């Protein structure tokens, strides 16, 4: 039953995408608001690492919805090429160590924030005190629909999966845990 619904949805999206290729051979500048399920998994791994090291967490903040910018050039044949930046995420972890020695990375007043940039090969560039520099590229697939394409400003929706990975540092053992950074994504965008 789920397969049939997916086929119908794919047929509708494909039909909408095969409309007249208006403004082909031009530059486009989509700006959107996106969500990433992998940001939640990354945040959970960071919290688990702090709790395992004996920290008490409070007032943690995760904003898995952020801005994205994906400029591209579309050729007359309908193929487009360009970079993707975002969606961004904000992580803010507040902790104290219950009167024990200072934590191995920072004191309790520091914050953990990072964002990332995704290129055409979906390789995450992530940074922060709790992340190692080992990032791994992964597969990426998406499907989307753009409406009012013949107008100067159009809008659309896109859903995808990004399998690229990052490593979250383990505060207790000194190792790291691999996490799919973006995972399932969804965004609403406006194209200029």
Buried (B, 14 or more C-beta within 10 A) or exposed (E): EEEEEEEEEEEEBEEBBEEEBEBEEEEBEBBBBBBBBBBBBBBEBBBBBBBEBBBEEEEBEBEBBBBBBBBBEBEEEEEEEBEBBBBBBBBEBBBBBEEEEEBEBBEBEEEBBBBBBBEEEBBBBBEBBBBBEEBBBBEBEEEBBBEEBEEEEBBBBBBBBBBBBBBBBBBEEEEBBEBBBBBEBBBEBEBE
